[in-house]
Amino acid sequence: MDINFVNLTAENLADEHLSCIIRSKKPHPGVEAKRLWLSDRLKEGHVFRKLNVKAPVFIEYAPLETAWVPINGDNYYYIYCLWVSGGYNGKGYGKMLMDYCLADAREKGKSGICMLGSTKQKSWLSDQSFAKKFGFEAVDATDYGYELLALSFDGTKPEFASNVKTPKIENKELTIYYDMQCPYICQKIGIIKQYCEEKNIPVSLIQVDTLQKAKELPCVFNNWGVFYKGNFETVNLIMDVSHLERILKK
């Protein structure tokens, strides 16, 4: 079987699809925003590796020091996403992608690899039971259900930043932190803005546009974080209007 994987580079970024959202005929604002975000991240050692098919079969990871997440640690990789969907499930592609990341980490002398998890698997997070088969284990946790999973090569462990442990903000209105790491962000922001305008609901949409802002966020974060009445609600990017309405009824 001919298995063709592609790594995004500065040279092919403009031409390759991004796996999450496949668009071939017309531009998609989220895809273009992601390309722009990636153009800077690739210079920092960010890796986006995909199967060369028009489907979500990919892994995306970065050096933890430059990963846009409030997690501290030395010499680790952080996995943003590992997805294999549809008819590509069960064919070993996930293992191939994880094996590539592990080999890359060892070749570069990394101390280990980490990723966001939870005490109960959530649909918007990569499959942690799959990761645990490779030796990942929980090394830190919050009081609100999220865990930091890590596979350590040398006994060291990363940890959530202290600002993650108390997920509260002063602003009491609906507040959403977001960045452009995921191509679905633009669409979601548009839906939220339209809904809040129609319902006359105050909302603060805060774009995380620097590494420092990402490291100082008041909650676990992959690319999305929702607060209401000053309290953390979710990092569920796939939340719809009905989910938002449930939050606003609290």
C-alpha positions as CSV (number, residue, x, y, z in Angstrom):
1,M,0.0,0.0,0.0
2,D,1.4,3.4,-1.0
3,I,1.1,5.6,2.1
4,N,2.0,9.2,1.3
5,F,2.3,11.7,4.1
6,V,3.0,15.4,3.7
7,N,4.5,17.9,6.1
8,L,3.5,21.5,5.6
9,T,6.4,23.8,4.9
10,A,6.9,27.5,4.0
11,E,7.2,26.3,0.4
12,N,4.0,24.3,0.1
13,L,1.8,26.0,2.7
14,A,-0.1,28.1,0.1
15,D,-1.0,25.1,-2.0
16,E,-1.7,22.2,0.4
17,H,-5.1,21.7,2.0
18,L,-5.2,21.8,5.8
19,S,-7.1,18.6,6.5
20,C,-9.6,20.1,9.0
21,I,-11.5,22.0,6.3
22,I,-11.1,20.9,2.7
23,R,-11.7,23.7,0.2
24,S,-10.6,23.5,-3.4
25,K,-12.7,26.0,-5.4
26,K,-13.1,29.1,-3.3
27,P,-11.2,30.6,-0.4
28,H,-12.4,29.9,3.2
29,P,-11.7,32.7,5.7
30,G,-10.8,30.2,8.5
31,V,-8.4,28.3,6.3
32,E,-6.7,31.5,5.1
33,A,-6.5,32.7,8.8
34,K,-4.9,29.4,9.7
35,R,-2.4,29.6,6.9
36,L,-1.3,33.0,8.1
37,W,-1.0,31.8,11.7
38,L,1.0,28.7,10.5
39,S,3.3,30.8,8.4
40,D,4.8,32.2,11.6
41,R,4.6,29.0,13.6
42,L,6.5,26.9,11.1
43,K,9.5,29.0,11.7
44,E,9.3,28.0,15.4
45,G,9.4,24.3,14.8
46,H,5.7,23.7,14.5
47,V,4.8,20.5,12.7
48,F,1.6,19.8,10.7
49,R,1.8,16.3,9.1
50,K,-1.1,14.9,7.1
51,L,-2.0,11.9,5.0
52,N,-2.1,13.1,1.4
53,V,-5.9,12.6,1.1
54,K,-8.8,15.0,1.2
55,A,-9.8,14.0,4.7
56,P,-8.9,14.9,8.4
57,V,-6.0,12.5,8.9
58,F,-3.3,14.5,10.6
59,I,-1.2,15.5,13.6
60,E,-0.2,19.0,14.7
61,Y,2.4,19.7,17.3
62,A,4.9,22.2,18.4
63,P,7.7,22.8,20.9
64,L,6.0,23.5,24.2
65,E,8.0,26.7,24.7
66,T,6.3,28.2,21.6
67,A,3.0,26.3,21.8
68,W,0.0,28.7,22.4
69,V,-1.2,27.0,25.5
70,P,-0.8,27.9,29.3
71,I,1.4,25.0,30.0
72,N,5.0,25.1,31.4
73,G,7.8,22.7,30.8
74,D,11.3,22.4,29.3
75,N,12.1,20.6,26.1
76,Y,8.7,19.0,25.4
77,Y,6.5,18.8,22.4
78,Y,2.9,19.7,22.7
79,I,0.3,18.0,20.6
80,Y,-2.5,20.3,19.5
81,C,-4.5,17.8,17.4
82,L,-4.3,14.2,16.3
83,W,-7.3,13.2,14.2
84,V,-8.2,10.3,12.0
85,S,-11.8,10.3,10.8
86,G,-14.3,8.6,8.6
87,G,-13.2,5.7,6.5
88,Y,-9.6,6.2,7.5
89,N,-10.3,5.0,11.0
90,G,-8.9,1.6,12.0
91,K,-6.2,1.4,9.3
92,G,-3.2,2.3,11.5
93,Y,-2.9,6.0,10.3
94,G,-3.2,7.3,13.9
95,K,-0.4,5.1,15.0
96,M,1.8,6.1,12.1
97,L,1.3,9.8,13.0
98,M,2.0,9.3,16.7
99,D,5.0,7.2,15.9
100,Y,6.3,10.0,13.7
101,C,5.9,12.5,16.5
102,L,7.6,10.2,19.0
103,A,10.5,9.5,16.6
104,D,10.9,13.3,15.9
105,A,10.9,14.0,19.6
106,R,13.6,11.4,20.3
107,E,15.7,12.5,17.3
108,K,15.7,16.1,18.5
109,G,16.5,15.1,22.1
110,K,13.2,16.2,23.6
111,S,12.3,15.3,27.2
112,G,8.9,14.1,26.2
113,I,5.5,14.9,24.6
114,C,2.3,16.3,26.2
115,M,-1.3,17.0,25.3
116,L,-4.5,18.2,26.8
117,G,-6.9,15.6,28.3
118,S,-9.7,15.3,30.7
119,T,-11.0,13.0,33.4
120,K,-13.7,12.0,31.0
121,Q,-13.1,11.9,27.3
122,K,-14.6,14.9,25.5
123,S,-15.4,14.9,21.8
124,W,-13.4,18.0,21.1
125,L,-10.2,16.6,22.4
126,S,-7.9,14.0,20.8
127,D,-8.5,10.4,21.9
128,Q,-6.6,10.1,25.2
129,S,-7.2,6.4,25.5
130,F,-5.3,6.1,22.3
131,A,-2.5,8.2,23.7
132,K,-2.3,6.2,26.8
133,K,-1.5,3.1,24.8
134,F,1.8,4.8,23.9
135,G,2.5,5.5,27.6
136,F,1.0,8.9,28.1
137,E,-0.3,9.5,31.7
138,A,-1.9,12.3,33.7
139,V,0.8,14.4,35.3
140,D,-1.3,17.5,36.3
141,A,-5.0,18.3,36.7
142,T,-7.4,21.1,37.3
143,D,-10.3,21.1,39.7
144,Y,-12.7,21.5,36.7
145,G,-12.1,18.2,34.9
146,Y,-9.1,18.7,32.7
147,E,-5.8,16.9,32.8
148,L,-2.4,17.3,31.3
149,L,-1.2,14.0,29.7
150,A,2.5,13.5,29.2
151,L,4.9,10.8,28.0
152,S,8.2,11.6,29.6
153,F,11.5,10.2,28.3
154,D,13.7,11.5,31.1
155,G,11.5,11.6,34.2
156,T,10.7,15.4,34.0
157,K,7.1,16.5,33.9
158,P,5.4,19.6,32.4
159,E,2.6,21.3,34.3
160,F,-0.3,23.7,33.9
161,A,0.6,27.3,34.5
162,S,-0.6,28.6,37.9
163,N,-3.1,30.9,36.1
164,V,-5.0,27.9,34.9
165,K,-5.7,26.5,38.3
166,T,-8.2,29.3,39.3
167,P,-10.4,29.7,36.2
168,K,-12.1,33.0,37.0
169,I,-12.1,36.5,35.4
170,E,-13.4,39.8,36.5
171,N,-15.6,40.4,33.5
172,K,-19.1,38.9,34.2
173,E,-20.5,39.0,30.6
174,L,-20.0,36.3,28.1
175,T,-16.3,36.2,27.3
176,I,-14.6,34.1,24.7
177,Y,-10.8,33.8,24.2
178,Y,-9.8,32.5,20.8
179,D,-6.8,32.3,18.4
180,M,-6.5,31.3,14.8
181,Q,-4.9,27.9,15.3
182,C,-8.1,26.1,14.2
183,P,-9.8,27.0,10.8
184,Y,-13.2,26.6,12.4
185,I,-12.7,29.6,14.6
186,C,-13.7,32.3,12.1
187,Q,-17.0,30.6,11.5
188,K,-17.7,30.1,15.2
189,I,-16.9,33.7,16.0
190,G,-19.3,34.8,13.3
191,I,-22.1,32.7,14.7
192,I,-21.6,33.9,18.3
193,K,-21.5,37.6,17.2
194,Q,-24.7,37.3,15.1
195,Y,-26.5,35.5,17.9
196,C,-25.5,38.0,20.6
197,E,-26.4,40.9,18.4
198,E,-29.8,39.5,17.6
199,K,-30.5,38.7,21.3
200,N,-28.9,41.9,22.6
201,I,-26.4,39.9,24.7
202,P,-23.2,41.6,25.8
203,V,-20.2,39.6,24.7
204,S,-16.4,40.1,24.8
205,L,-14.5,38.4,22.1
206,I,-10.8,38.4,22.9
207,Q,-8.3,37.3,20.2
208,V,-5.2,35.7,21.6
209,D,-2.7,37.0,19.1
210,T,0.6,36.5,20.9
211,L,2.4,33.7,22.7
212,Q,2.5,35.7,25.9
213,K,-1.2,36.1,25.9
214,A,-1.7,32.4,25.4
215,K,0.7,31.5,28.2
216,E,-1.2,33.9,30.6
217,L,-4.7,32.7,29.9
218,P,-7.0,31.9,32.9
219,C,-8.1,28.5,31.7
220,V,-6.9,25.4,29.9
221,F,-6.8,26.3,26.2
222,N,-6.1,24.7,22.8
223,N,-7.6,27.6,20.8
224,W,-10.9,28.4,22.5
225,G,-12.1,29.3,26.0
226,V,-15.5,30.4,27.2
227,F,-16.4,32.3,30.4
228,Y,-19.7,33.5,31.8
229,K,-20.4,35.4,35.0
230,G,-16.7,35.3,35.6
231,N,-16.6,31.5,35.6
232,F,-14.9,29.1,33.2
233,E,-17.4,27.2,31.1
234,T,-15.7,25.2,28.3
235,V,-13.1,24.9,25.6
236,N,-15.6,23.2,23.4
237,L,-15.1,24.8,20.0
238,I,-17.9,22.7,18.5
239,M,-20.5,24.2,20.8
240,D,-23.6,25.3,18.9
241,V,-26.3,27.9,19.7
242,S,-28.2,25.5,22.0
243,H,-25.1,24.9,24.1
244,L,-24.5,28.6,24.3
245,E,-28.1,29.1,25.4
246,R,-27.7,26.6,28.2
247,I,-24.6,28.5,29.4
248,L,-26.5,31.8,29.4
249,K,-29.4,30.4,31.4
250,K,-27.0,29.7,34.4
